[in-house]
Amino acid sequence: MKVEVFDSTLRDGAQGEGIQFSVVDMLEIVKALDNLGVDYIEAGNPASCQKNRAFFDAAKGLPLRHSKLAVFGATDKNLCRLPESGAQCACVVGKAWSLHARKVLRVSPEENLAMIESSARSLKGAGMEVFFDAEHFFDACKEDREYAMSALDAAARGGASRLVLCDTNGGTLPDEVFDITSLVARRFPLVIGIHCHNDCGCAAANTVMAVKAGARHVQGTFTGFGERCGNAALSSVIPLLQLKLGHECIPPANLPLLTATAHFIAETANTPPDPLAPFVGVSAFAHKAGMHIDGMTKLARAFEHIEPDTVGNERRFLVSEASGRGALLPELRKYAPGITKDSPIARDLTEALKKLEFEGYQFEAAQAGLELFVRRRLGQARRYFELLHYRVINEQDDISFAMVKLRVDGAEEITASEGCGPVHALDKALRKALYIFYPCLKKVRLIDYKVRVLQSAAATASGVRVLIQSSDGADIWSTVGVSANIISASCTALTDSIEYYLHKSNAEARQWE
């Protein structure tokens, strides 16, 4: 059975702490969601700010293949401006709780119902498809069920085609959502929707229970962004409904796009993707325990609830100092399929990795670094460039200068740059030199940088581990460097990050001029 997906990343998601989208960001996210096959994309109220007006003006020219744009409004005086947006749908939020009518809107409960009905009728008359978001519906039902139902009645009389039940405070539990949604579904012959916040950690579960109770329209934000603890994460809700319950939310052929879409939206929001996110997190199919890895190599479904590639993710075997050859073997077989547990190279690599881990390296958080290490030991890693020399000068006021000398295919390049601190200056100098040979590197950006002190008792003489996370807008990878010198550790992680991307993209140096 079809379940509609309504994404509110650009409106409800943008209300999350630290989340900010430009007009360009919003347009790119719309394209990504349309490509995935989301039914509706809500993008705020053009009357609320200049940015939203600019977005809707620009969005009028988007050739959307699947999605419809929705504009957001409330039962107030700005409602008349919604049709000007060019959006096909209007999502109108109204008070379903008499307490809110009296104490927040400061109108009588009867006036509130009249506003809901007239708002829906006005937008319907303007040719728009109208969705009614019944704010605080579940809390309202617990206190005054008949009034909450009256709010839905008013919206239905006004011409709303979707009645969306909102757990605005995020405090309702799954069994309550099921019971109340069941009552609504039996009473109203319209499409019933669900909109859950995650304040109790139940948003995805509540959404699933609402669908089980008869809802056929789900709202959320794609990665769970939103006020307070966020909204239901559609990156979880879609595969839960589609893979576990057999409903069609997006075209089945598009399910493998889930992970890339989630990562793209997180990066666009300048937020590192949640590694623990179900289905789409980098740790969602990561295995570290020896018994699990051994079992995985024999029967994958014994330790995973779905195949990772179903949602565009991948299985990872984490290597640590406690790992044996059996744990490393799945990683080795990616590059040398015929290798066995007793192969000399398996023994050598296991011992070499344990030695590096003892020195402070940690490859479970730097999978790209592990791949480079293994490929180099197997003789499968091409040298895309050779860093001959680098020097960093740190001045006062956070201004630093870096000079690098490197060689590519026999041609040498010397470049200098300045930055906000030594690592930034070194990163800029490396890129400046390598752009000459590999223009494709302009796609790559550093999205996270972490430093960990390894021996706290040594104080400032301690060695450090630097973890760098990079992205080209589609993929994310991590590399690691360890040294008593933070600049040296950073340089190792930076150069490995660049080498990994060049290897991944099979880049060719352009002809030296």
HELIX and SHEET records of a PDB file:
HELIX    1   1 GLY A   13  GLN A   15  5                                   3    
HELIX    2   2 VAL A   23  LEU A   36  1                                  14    
HELIX    3   3 GLN A   50  ALA A   59  1                                  10    
HELIX    4   4 LYS A   77  SER A   85  5                                   9    
HELIX    5   5 SER A   98  HIS A  100  1                                   3    
HELIX    6   6 ALA A  101  LEU A  105  3                                   5    
HELIX    7   7 PRO A  109  GLY A  125  1                                  17    
HELIX    8   8 PHE A  137  GLY A  158  1                                  22    
HELIX    9   9 PRO A  174  ARG A  187  1                                  14    
HELIX   10  10 ALA A  203  LYS A  212  1                                  10    
HELIX   11  11 LEU A  234  PRO A  239  1                                   6    
HELIX   12  12 LEU A  240  LYS A  244  3                                   5    
HELIX   13  13 PRO A  252  LEU A  257  5                                   6    
HELIX   14  14 LEU A  258  THR A  268  1                                  11    
HELIX   15  15 GLY A  290  LYS A  298  1                                   9    
HELIX   16  16 ALA A  300  ALA A  302  5                                   3    
HELIX   17  17 PRO A  308  VAL A  311  5                                   4    
HELIX   18  18 ARG A  325  ARG A  333  1                                   9    
HELIX   19  19 PRO A  344  GLU A  359  1                                  16    
HELIX   20  20 PHE A  363  ALA A  365  5                                   3    
HELIX   21  21 GLN A  367  ARG A  377  1                                  11    
HELIX   22  22 PRO A  422  TYR A  435  1                                  14    
HELIX   23  23 PRO A  439  LYS A  443  5                                   5    
HELIX   24  24 SER A  456  ALA A  461  5                                   6    
HELIX   25  25 ILE A  486  LYS A  504  1                                  19    
SHEET    1   A 9 GLU A   4  ASP A   7  0                                        
SHEET    2   A 9 TYR A  40  GLU A  42  1                                        
SHEET    3   A 9 LYS A  68  ALA A  74  1                                        
SHEET    4   A 9 CYS A  89  LYS A  95  1                                        
SHEET    5   A 9 GLU A 129  GLU A 135  1                                        
SHEET    6   A 9 ARG A 162  ASP A 167  1                                        
SHEET    7   A 9 VAL A 191  CYS A 196  1                                        
SHEET    8   A 9 HIS A 217  GLY A 220  1                                        
SHEET    9   A 9 GLU A   4  ASP A   7  1                                        
SHEET    1   B 2 ALA A 286  HIS A 287  0                                        
SHEET    2   B 2 ARG A 316  PHE A 317  1                                        
SHEET    1   C 3 GLU A 386  ASN A 394  0                                        
SHEET    2   C 3 ILE A 399  VAL A 408 -1                                        
SHEET    3   C 3 ALA A 411  CYS A 420 -1                                        
SHEET    1   D 3 ARG A 445  VAL A 453  0                                        
SHEET    2   D 3 VAL A 464  SER A 471 -1                                        
SHEET    3   D 3 ILE A 476  SER A 483 -1                                        
END                                                                             
